[in-house]
Amino acid sequence: MKAIHLKTIITSIRSKVDHSLGLSISTPELTVEESAEFMRLQGIECETLFDPLTTKEPPHEVKSEISQKTQSQRLRSVLFILWEQRGKKGTFEDFYRDRMEEIINAIKNKFDK
């Protein structure tokens, strides 16, 4: 199997009874092939390097209109920047979920009654 290198965010850390840690890690949106590579690694011991980035670059770079990103990827990217600008209160996943619910409800409110 080949090594996988990408930027990730640790979203939660859990202490276990045996004094080990359980980590949840979020990746940027992946292609089907990239997801399959991760699935093949499930249950396999891997060597991991956590190297914090020193730049303020978000994990989901916002690109120009001619980029290959989907509309949902672009929305997630701009919500990440908004979360950063508002002081990173709570986790990004919680912020993202709350903002998406607001957007969904705003659109639903425009439905004919």
Buried (B, 14 or more C-beta within 10 A) or exposed (E): EEEBEEEBBEEEEEEEEEEEEEEEEEBBBEEEEBEEBEEEEEEEEEEEEEEEEEEEEBBBBBEEEEEEBEEEBBBBBEBBBEBEEEEEEEBBBEBBEEBBEEEEEEEEEEEEE
